[in-house]
């Protein structure tokens, strides 16, 4: 891992890059706004649907408030990692377009150290975002000692997204097209909430769903909530190792 001085220098450069890109600034601000907005939007929608006889109704027994854990998992666990993943992924794509990554080969900063920084900082930002969103939304939240490991598992998605964009996209235009994949993949969390067990486990081929499942199990007070978290985290670490190796090979060509 890079030294503190290196991290400080690279972080300062990241702040500068984000500040001059309106899209990246908007994404960073969106995380802050999303937590507060969701806190008030969910109960407002619940009240409106209940008063309108939509949820619950004669045909729908489910109340909208029953789905709060689904939305909290989607926003506070998935989006908390996906947005920083896109943000730092686009920074990396910009450096790829500018040939900065190739220039690293003739600098004192090894590519493995730089990659470690990218993995670490994106995961750290995602962790902070997950904790912030979970408690700013305020609905269906867990005690800190239960939420922290789940947030850590969710944060692994961010560096996966960063390396996914940097590896499979040649520029920001291609990266923008790949963000649609992340948007569609995240919908599995919304779908998975309604899938009964044991079929829900089949959707575990998408590891972030297992992290969300761990959160739902913890809310229900189930003792084995750590099992899907463990499986999902190990799967994401394995994918991360594969992407790191592929990214290094691609840059070293």
Secondary structure as UniProt FT lines:
FT   HELIX           4..19
FT   HELIX           22..51
FT   TURN            52..53
FT   HELIX           64..67
FT   HELIX           68..72
FT   HELIX           73..79
FT   HELIX           80..97
FT   TURN            98..99
FT   HELIX           100..103
FT   HELIX           104..106
FT   HELIX           111..137
FT   TURN            139..140
FT   HELIX           144..168
FT   HELIX           172..192
FT   TURN            193..194
FT   TURN            197..198
FT   HELIX           199..205
FT   HELIX           207..219
FT   TURN            220..221
FT   TURN            223..224
FT   HELIX           225..252
//
